[in-house]
Amino acid sequence: MEKVQKITSLDAVWKPGDVVLDDEGNIRVRSNHPEWVWDYPDSGGTRGISGGPQIPDGALEDKDAVRPLILLVRDGRAVGGTPITE
């Protein structure tokens, strides 16, 4: 599987609503909060009522998502476990 390379910044790699598996086996969801950039998954789906990705409020700092991360869901759809190199 081809790795995804970071181009310019974290913002170029992660999108709000991305669901990842961290190196400790935790599921994390990307938020759009400037400081609390990750959150815990909720018991709902990966899509909101309007059909777009479900974006959490944010509860965890970037350091709390232990690298490397594997992208599982983007835009509310499974992506097959894409390894991400930052």
C-alpha positions as CSV (number, residue, x, y, z in Angstrom):
1,M,0.0,0.0,0.0
2,E,1.4,3.4,-0.9
3,K,2.0,5.8,1.9
4,V,0.5,9.4,1.9
5,Q,3.2,12.0,2.3
6,K,2.8,15.3,4.2
7,I,3.1,18.2,1.8
8,T,3.1,21.5,3.8
9,S,1.3,21.2,7.2
10,L,-1.0,19.1,9.3
11,D,-3.9,21.0,7.7
12,A,-2.9,19.6,4.4
13,V,-3.1,16.0,5.7
14,W,-6.0,15.9,8.2
15,K,-9.6,17.0,7.5
16,P,-12.3,17.6,10.2
17,G,-14.3,14.4,10.6
18,D,-11.3,12.0,9.7
19,V,-11.4,8.9,11.8
20,V,-8.0,7.3,12.6
21,L,-6.5,4.5,14.6
22,D,-3.5,5.6,16.6
23,D,-0.4,3.6,17.5
24,E,-1.9,2.6,20.9
25,G,-5.1,1.2,19.3
26,N,-7.3,4.2,20.1
27,I,-9.9,5.5,17.7
28,R,-9.7,9.3,17.3
29,V,-11.8,11.8,15.3
30,R,-10.4,15.0,13.8
31,S,-12.2,18.2,15.0
32,N,-12.0,21.7,13.6
33,H,-11.1,23.2,17.0
34,P,-7.8,25.2,16.8
35,E,-6.3,23.7,20.0
36,W,-8.3,20.5,20.7
37,V,-7.7,19.0,17.3
38,W,-8.8,15.4,18.1
39,D,-11.8,13.9,19.9
40,Y,-13.1,10.6,21.1
41,P,-15.5,8.8,18.8
42,D,-19.2,9.0,19.7
43,S,-21.7,6.2,19.4
44,G,-23.3,7.8,16.3
45,G,-22.3,7.4,12.7
46,T,-19.6,9.1,10.7
47,R,-22.0,11.3,8.8
48,G,-24.1,14.2,10.1
49,I,-27.8,14.8,9.4
50,S,-27.0,16.9,6.3
51,G,-24.9,14.0,4.9
52,G,-21.5,15.5,5.5
53,P,-18.9,14.2,7.9
54,Q,-19.7,14.2,11.6
55,I,-17.3,16.7,13.1
56,P,-16.8,16.7,16.9
57,D,-16.1,19.7,19.1
58,G,-12.6,18.6,20.1
59,A,-11.3,17.2,23.4
60,L,-7.7,16.1,22.8
61,E,-4.5,17.9,21.8
62,D,-2.5,16.7,18.8
63,K,0.0,14.9,21.0
64,D,-2.8,12.7,22.4
65,A,-3.1,10.9,19.0
66,V,0.0,8.7,19.2
67,R,1.8,8.4,15.8
68,P,1.8,6.8,13.4
69,L,-1.9,7.1,12.6
70,I,-3.9,5.0,10.1
71,L,-6.7,6.8,8.3
72,L,-9.9,4.7,8.5
73,V,-12.7,7.1,7.4
74,R,-12.7,10.3,5.3
75,D,-15.8,12.3,4.4
76,G,-17.9,9.8,6.2
77,R,-16.7,6.9,4.0
78,A,-14.3,4.0,4.7
79,V,-10.9,4.4,3.0
80,G,-9.5,1.0,3.7
81,G,-6.9,1.8,6.4
82,T,-4.5,4.2,4.7
83,P,-1.1,4.6,6.5
84,I,-0.2,8.3,6.9
85,T,3.4,9.6,7.1
86,E,3.7,13.0,8.6
